[in-house]
Amino acid sequence: MTERDDATDLAAGNALHTLTPREQERFDRLHAEHESVREEAAEFEETVAMLDLAAPPVQPSAALKNSLMAAIQNLPQLPADAPVDAPVAEVQALPTVVPDVDETLVSTPIATPAPAAATTPAAPVAGAAERKAASRWRRSAVGMVVGAAAAVGLIFGGVGLANTFGGGSLTQTVALAEINAASDVQRAKVSMDDATATLVWSGELGKSALLVDGLGSLPSDKVYELWYIGEGGPVSAGTFSAANGTTWRVLDGAMSAGDKVGVTVEPQGGSKQPTTDPIMVIETA
């Protein structure tokens, strides 16, 4: 990952409040040092603010879902050579210097010194084309957040954007958007006490995500763990917490046809095999 990739991910995460303390520290440093990072961060924050003020979503058409998927898949790649932030003076190669020697003072010829090593020229100052390319790339990154947020909002309804992205990183958000936009996407909902859970999955992608609301928080030494339950038994698919009441997580690993998805309460860090009975199991067949 290039520094610009890293800066963009951090800027998006900062706007969505998903950075770890270590990532936040790195973002703050880049934000203070680079004008381009400050511009990028401002664009993300403006986008998030607009989405938070948007009206509750309506059921989308198939065309809208297809366009969201296409927008995510067709994002332009980062140029290989990122422009520098500030002009750097070009360093000229040093000329070859031959000493002026009085031949009457020596009895043997003096060898001509080897030419000085040429200094590598500094990177050129970014021109208009490079600046336009960087601007287009930033707008595309903002577009990715918009598309992902729209897809996530189809499931969550009118909740605030902070809750929408409460499940994790931008990578998880895009993965959820891909699942929701898949042509074969399916959903199943279960209820227990005051909690509800919705499983969203795509057999073509072999991916699924669990969205829960009203699930109680656990003691600090416990965590919720997800499981794919197939013919070979349960396979861990990651852990999550429910401290915010409403949360979601894209499951780790690949989903096979007919797999059930279960949730158990496990020791912090998770378990290789379930140590408690599932608090919920969702059928997909």
ABEGO torsion letter per residue (X at the ends): XBAAAAAAAAAAAAAAGABBAAAAAAAAAAAAABAAAAAAAAAAAAAAAAAAABBBBBBBBAAAAAAAAAAAAABBBBBABBBBABBBBBBBBBBBBBBBBBAAABABBBBBBBBBBBBBBBBBBBBAAAAAAAAAAAAAAAAAAAAAAAAAAAAAEABBAAAAAAAEBAAAAAAAAAAAABAABBBBBBBBEABBBBBBBBAAAGBBBBBBBGBBBBBAABBBBBBBBBAAEBBBAEBBBAAAGBBBBBBBEBBBBGBBBBBBBBBBGEBABBABBBABBBBAX
